[in-house]
Structure formats: C-alpha cells, structure tokens
Amino acid sequence: MSNIFMLISAINPFLPFKSESDAQAFLNGYGLADQCAFISALYIGRDHLHSNGLNHDYVNANGTPIIPIDRYHATGMSCELIHQKNFARILYEKNTILSNYYASFLKCIPHQYLITF
C-alpha cells in the first residue's frame, strides 16, 4: 500500500489519460487498496474543489469526521460502492479535471488523514 502523496505524484504525469485502456494499464501497476485510493481521492477532491478545508458534510463543527475519510471512502472496503471494473473508465472520463480534483484533495484534507490515506 503506497502513501497518497506518492500515488498522486505517480498519476499526474499520465493525465489526462488518452483512453480507458491507458488508464487501465496504469492501474494494473497497483494493488486494489491503491486503486481505491485513486478513486476516493478524486471524489473527495471533487466535493471540495473550491474549498479550503473539509465541508460540513464530511466533518462536524468540532472537526470530527462524520463519514470515513480514507482510501475506501468512495469505493467501500470490498468495492461494493464502486466496482473495480469501473475504475479505469472513471479515471478516463474525468480527463483534464482529474489533476484539479487531486490538487483540491491535497489542499483540503487535514494532514492527519493524508498520512494514513
């Protein structure tokens, strides 16, 4: 399992993916946990695209998470929320905005979550 900083650094040079098969070829180099991290980070980043911190639907007033903020946030532990077979399509379809989603993710997520993400 790779740290999220390394994962985002690894994917950025390939963005945007030219095809779904290119996205799949990239994902094939990573285990399921890391693949889930790519997907969860993009959805968290999308939800916080114009924010400077976590939104109220992620944390309560004292900063305690309301929902899990981890690499399985969007996919579920067993890919029951988003199936692994859809990961490459999602990465390809997000295309040029994907790098913005990842930048937003890194900007908004408190450090304590990034370390364990």
CYANA upper distance limits for C-alpha pairs under 8 A (distance plus 0.5 A):
  1 MET  CA     31 GLY  CA      7.83
  1 MET  CA     33 ALA  CA      6.88
  1 MET  CA     34 ASP  CA      6.50
  2 SER  CA      6 MET  CA      7.13
  2 SER  CA      7 LEU  CA      7.09
  2 SER  CA     34 ASP  CA      6.91
  3 ASN  CA      7 LEU  CA      6.90
  3 ASN  CA    115 ILE  CA      7.67
  3 ASN  CA    116 THR  CA      7.95
  3 ASN  CA    117 PHE  CA      7.28
  4 ILE  CA      8 ILE  CA      6.59
  4 ILE  CA     37 ALA  CA      7.57
  4 ILE  CA    114 LEU  CA      7.31
  4 ILE  CA    115 ILE  CA      8.27
  4 ILE  CA    117 PHE  CA      6.59
  5 PHE  CA      9 SER  CA      6.63
  5 PHE  CA    114 LEU  CA      8.42
  6 MET  CA     10 ALA  CA      6.54
  7 LEU  CA     11 ILE  CA      6.79
  7 LEU  CA     34 ASP  CA      8.02
  7 LEU  CA     38 PHE  CA      7.81
  8 ILE  CA     12 ASN  CA      6.58
  8 ILE  CA     38 PHE  CA      8.05
  8 ILE  CA    102 TYR  CA      7.46
  9 SER  CA     13 PRO  CA      8.12
 11 ILE  CA     15 LEU  CA      7.25
 11 ILE  CA     26 PHE  CA      8.49
 12 ASN  CA     99 SER  CA      7.03
 15 LEU  CA     95 ASN  CA      7.51
 15 LEU  CA     96 THR  CA      7.29
 15 LEU  CA     98 LEU  CA      7.89
 15 LEU  CA     99 SER  CA      7.46
 16 PRO  CA     92 TYR  CA      7.73
 16 PRO  CA     95 ASN  CA      5.34
 16 PRO  CA     96 THR  CA      5.66
 16 PRO  CA     98 LEU  CA      7.90
 17 PHE  CA     22 ASP  CA      6.58
 17 PHE  CA     23 ALA  CA      6.32
 17 PHE  CA     91 LEU  CA      8.05
 17 PHE  CA     92 TYR  CA      6.10
 17 PHE  CA     95 ASN  CA      6.90
 18 LYS  CA     22 ASP  CA      6.88
 18 LYS  CA     23 ALA  CA      8.40
 18 LYS  CA     92 TYR  CA      7.91
 19 SER  CA     23 ALA  CA      7.00
 19 SER  CA     92 TYR  CA      6.68
 20 GLU  CA     24 GLN  CA      6.69
 20 GLU  CA     88 ALA  CA      6.12
 20 GLU  CA     89 ARG  CA      5.90
 20 GLU  CA     91 LEU  CA      8.16
 20 GLU  CA     92 TYR  CA      5.73
 20 GLU  CA     93 GLU  CA      8.49
 21 SER  CA     25 ALA  CA      6.56
 21 SER  CA     88 ALA  CA      7.78
 22 ASP  CA     26 PHE  CA      6.77
 23 ALA  CA     27 LEU  CA      6.75
 23 ALA  CA     88 ALA  CA      5.51
 23 ALA  CA     89 ARG  CA      7.99
 23 ALA  CA     91 LEU  CA      6.98
 23 ALA  CA     92 TYR  CA      6.65
 24 GLN  CA     28 ASN  CA      6.55
 24 GLN  CA     87 PHE  CA      8.31
 24 GLN  CA     88 ALA  CA      5.39
 25 ALA  CA     29 GLY  CA      7.70
 26 PHE  CA     30 TYR  CA      8.32
 27 LEU  CA     35 GLN  CA      6.94
 27 LEU  CA     88 ALA  CA      7.69
 30 TYR  CA     34 ASP  CA      6.43
 30 TYR  CA     35 GLN  CA      6.80
 31 GLY  CA     35 GLN  CA      6.77
 32 LEU  CA     36 CYS  CA      6.62
 32 LEU  CA     84 GLN  CA      8.38
 33 ALA  CA     37 ALA  CA      6.83
 33 ALA  CA     71 ARG  CA      7.60
 33 ALA  CA     72 TYR  CA      8.28
 34 ASP  CA     38 PHE  CA      6.95
 34 ASP  CA     71 ARG  CA      8.09
 35 GLN  CA     39 ILE  CA      7.08
 35 GLN  CA     84 GLN  CA      8.49
 35 GLN  CA     87 PHE  CA      8.05
 36 CYS  CA     40 SER  CA      6.51
 36 CYS  CA     71 ARG  CA      6.19
 36 CYS  CA     72 TYR  CA      6.33
 36 CYS  CA     74 ALA  CA      8.23
 36 CYS  CA     75 THR  CA      6.68
 36 CYS  CA     79 CYS  CA      8.43
 36 CYS  CA     84 GLN  CA      8.45
 37 ALA  CA     41 ALA  CA      6.33
 37 ALA  CA     70 ASP  CA      8.11
 37 ALA  CA     71 ARG  CA      4.63
 37 ALA  CA     72 TYR  CA      7.11
 37 ALA  CA    117 PHE  CA      7.75
 38 PHE  CA     42 LEU  CA      6.85
 38 PHE  CA     71 ARG  CA      8.21
 39 ILE  CA     43 TYR  CA      6.98
 39 ILE  CA     71 ARG  CA      8.47
 39 ILE  CA     74 ALA  CA      7.27
 39 ILE  CA     75 THR  CA      7.75
 39 ILE  CA     87 PHE  CA      7.38
 39 ILE  CA     90 ILE  CA      8.44
 39 ILE  CA     91 LEU  CA      8.18
 40 SER  CA     44 ILE  CA      6.64
 40 SER  CA     70 ASP  CA      8.03
 40 SER  CA     71 ARG  CA      6.12
 40 SER  CA     72 TYR  CA      6.77
 40 SER  CA     73 HIS  CA      5.97
 40 SER  CA     74 ALA  CA      5.20
 40 SER  CA     75 THR  CA      7.16
 41 ALA  CA     45 GLY  CA      6.40
 41 ALA  CA     71 ARG  CA      7.63
 41 ALA  CA    101 TYR  CA      8.21
 41 ALA  CA    102 TYR  CA      6.92
 41 ALA  CA    105 PHE  CA      6.62
 42 LEU  CA     46 ARG  CA      6.51
 42 LEU  CA     98 LEU  CA      7.28
 42 LEU  CA    101 TYR  CA      5.80
 42 LEU  CA    102 TYR  CA      6.20
 42 LEU  CA    105 PHE  CA      7.57
 43 TYR  CA     47 ASP  CA      6.68
 43 TYR  CA     74 ALA  CA      7.30
 43 TYR  CA    101 TYR  CA      7.94
 44 ILE  CA     48 HIS  CA      6.85
 44 ILE  CA    101 TYR  CA      8.28
 44 ILE  CA    105 PHE  CA      6.51
 45 GLY  CA     49 LEU  CA      6.23
 45 GLY  CA    100 ASN  CA      8.27
 45 GLY  CA    101 TYR  CA      4.87
 45 GLY  CA    102 TYR  CA      6.18
 45 GLY  CA    103 ALA  CA      7.70
 45 GLY  CA    104 SER  CA      5.32
 45 GLY  CA    105 PHE  CA      4.40
 45 GLY  CA    106 LEU  CA      8.16
 45 GLY  CA    108 CYS  CA      8.23
 46 ARG  CA    101 TYR  CA      5.62
 46 ARG  CA    104 SER  CA      7.78
 46 ARG  CA    105 PHE  CA      8.14
 48 HIS  CA     52 ASN  CA      8.17
 48 HIS  CA     53 GLY  CA      7.99
 48 HIS  CA     54 LEU  CA      7.40
 48 HIS  CA     55 ASN  CA      7.48
 48 HIS  CA    104 SER  CA      6.80
 48 HIS  CA    105 PHE  CA      7.48
 48 HIS  CA    108 CYS  CA      7.33
 49 LEU  CA    100 ASN  CA      8.04
 49 LEU  CA    101 TYR  CA      6.90
 49 LEU  CA    104 SER  CA      5.79
 49 LEU  CA    105 PHE  CA      8.24
 50 HIS  CA    104 SER  CA      8.03
 51 SER  CA     55 ASN  CA      7.99
 51 SER  CA    104 SER  CA      8.22
 51 SER  CA    108 CYS  CA      7.22
 52 ASN  CA    107 LYS  CA      7.14
 52 ASN  CA    108 CYS  CA      5.78
 53 GLY  CA    107 LYS  CA      7.86
 53 GLY  CA    108 CYS  CA      4.71
 53 GLY  CA    109 ILE  CA      6.94
 53 GLY  CA    110 PRO  CA      8.08
 54 LEU  CA     58 TYR  CA      6.68
 54 LEU  CA     59 VAL  CA      7.18
 54 LEU  CA    108 CYS  CA      6.28
 54 LEU  CA    109 ILE  CA      6.90
 55 ASN  CA     59 VAL  CA      7.14
 56 HIS  CA     60 ASN  CA      6.40
 56 HIS  CA     61 ALA  CA      7.81
 57 ASP  CA     66 ILE  CA      7.61
 58 TYR  CA     65 PRO  CA      6.29
 58 TYR  CA     66 ILE  CA      5.88
 58 TYR  CA     67 ILE  CA      6.35
 58 TYR  CA     69 ILE  CA      8.49
 59 VAL  CA     63 GLY  CA      5.72
 59 VAL  CA     64 THR  CA      5.71
 59 VAL  CA     65 PRO  CA      4.63
 59 VAL  CA     66 ILE  CA      5.44
 59 VAL  CA     67 ILE  CA      7.84
 60 ASN  CA     64 THR  CA      6.03
 60 ASN  CA     65 PRO  CA      6.92
 60 ASN  CA     66 ILE  CA      6.80
 65 PRO  CA     69 ILE  CA      7.71
 67 ILE  CA     73 HIS  CA      8.49
 68 PRO  CA     73 HIS  CA      6.42
 69 ILE  CA     73 HIS  CA      6.28
 69 ILE  CA    113 TYR  CA      7.37
 69 ILE  CA    117 PHE  CA      8.12
 70 ASP  CA    113 TYR  CA      7.66
 70 ASP  CA    116 THR  CA      7.92
 70 ASP  CA    117 PHE  CA      5.42
 71 ARG  CA    117 PHE  CA      5.86
 72 TYR  CA     76 GLY  CA      5.33
 72 TYR  CA     77 MET  CA      6.00
 74 ALA  CA     81 LEU  CA      7.17
 74 ALA  CA     82 ILE  CA      7.39
 75 THR  CA     79 CYS  CA      5.36
 75 THR  CA     80 GLU  CA      6.94
 75 THR  CA     81 LEU  CA      5.28
 75 THR  CA     82 ILE  CA      5.12
 75 THR  CA     83 HIS  CA      7.49
 76 GLY  CA     80 GLU  CA      5.99
 76 GLY  CA     81 LEU  CA      5.86
 76 GLY  CA     82 ILE  CA      7.70
 79 CYS  CA     83 HIS  CA      5.32
 79 CYS  CA     84 GLN  CA      6.68
 82 ILE  CA     86 ASN  CA      7.48
 82 ILE  CA     87 PHE  CA      8.30
 83 HIS  CA     87 PHE  CA      7.69
 86 ASN  CA     90 ILE  CA      6.70
 87 PHE  CA     91 LEU  CA      6.78
 88 ALA  CA     92 TYR  CA      6.60
 89 ARG  CA     93 GLU  CA      6.45
 90 ILE  CA     94 LYS  CA      6.68
 91 LEU  CA     95 ASN  CA      7.18
 91 LEU  CA     98 LEU  CA      7.86
 94 LYS  CA     98 LEU  CA      5.93
 96 THR  CA    100 ASN  CA      8.39
 97 ILE  CA    101 TYR  CA      6.86
 98 LEU  CA    102 TYR  CA      6.83
 99 SER  CA    103 ALA  CA      6.69
100 ASN  CA    104 SER  CA      6.55
101 TYR  CA    105 PHE  CA      6.60
102 TYR  CA    106 LEU  CA      6.79
103 ALA  CA    107 LYS  CA      6.69
104 SER  CA    108 CYS  CA      6.56
105 PHE  CA    109 ILE  CA      6.48
106 LEU  CA    114 LEU  CA      8.29
109 ILE  CA    113 TYR  CA      7.08
109 ILE  CA    114 LEU  CA      7.13
110 PRO  CA    114 LEU  CA      7.14
111 HIS  CA    115 ILE  CA      6.79
112 GLN  CA    116 THR  CA      7.57
113 TYR  CA    117 PHE  CA      6.32
